Amino acid sequence: MAEPKGLITIEDPDDPRLRDYTGLTDVELRRKREPAEGLFIAEGEKVIRRAKQAGYEMRSMLLSAKWVDVMRDVIDEVPAPVYAVAPDLAEQVTGYHVHRGALASMQRKPLPTAEDLLTTARRVVIMESVNDHTNIGAIFRSAAALGMDAVLLSPDCADPLYRRSVKVSMGAVFSVPYARLETWPKSLMSVREAGFSLLALTPAERAKSLDEVAPHRMDRVALMLGAEGDGLTTKALMAADEWVRIPMAHGVDSLNVGAAAAVAFYAVATGRPEL
């Protein structure tokens, strides 16, 4: 089978055309570079395809030889350059062994405003200070699977389009719209003014059981989640309309925030069967 047109073989790890992919394991570097340069990295065939289907423009693609045929249809459809490299060169450039053999540099889209999302949403996730990229990805994946309409991030939350978050979410970050709140916790007032009940998820004893609160019967719900370990801050808790918790057994006092989010999303989903 003939090589796709536009395929460029690169053998020099310092080739400037590979700049988008350099130092992918350097979190601080990428955290600064990617938003500033308007790009993010999609890793793996499924994630690349989902980013493309979601309308993100491809800047370039980096493939090991065995992935060229697998991605041939994508290569033929997009005008972006495609760089073919040996696995060891990919590791030199990126800083890690690229198990999935396919990376793509994608162009970011302008983020909507929180006000835009709140106009049509009924089920919203609000994250405060969630900075673990794995947790961000897991929360987005559960939000997509369980019918949450939008995600709002406090100003200090991690980037949902960071490579690790995108990978863990399996591309779900592309299907759930999100926005950043400009001020915290003051912006929570605008969520309430849009008609949402603010529910703070916390293991605190004074919190009511999700079953007791029955958020699936509420018209509009915004579920607030805090960072792993610390949970929601006092200011965020004070801004909530209600504190809610997941009933626990066997003396367990809390769940990982990603697992807790999935349980809570099911509890707030509309149209679920009554227990």
Secondary structure, DSSP 8 states (H G I E B T S, - for coil): ----TTEEE---TT-GGGGGGTTTT-HHHHHHHHHHHTEEEEESHHHHHHHHHTT--EEEEEEEGGGTTTTHHHHHH--S-EEEE-HHHHHHHHSS--TT-EEEEEE------HHHHHHH-SEEEEESS---HHHHHHHHHHHHHTT--EEEE-TTS--TTSHHHHHHHTTGGGTS-EEE-SSTTTTHHHHHHTT-EEEEE---TTSEEHHHH-GGGSSSEEEEE-BTTTBS-HHHHHH-SEEEE----TT-----HHHHHHHHHHHH-TT----
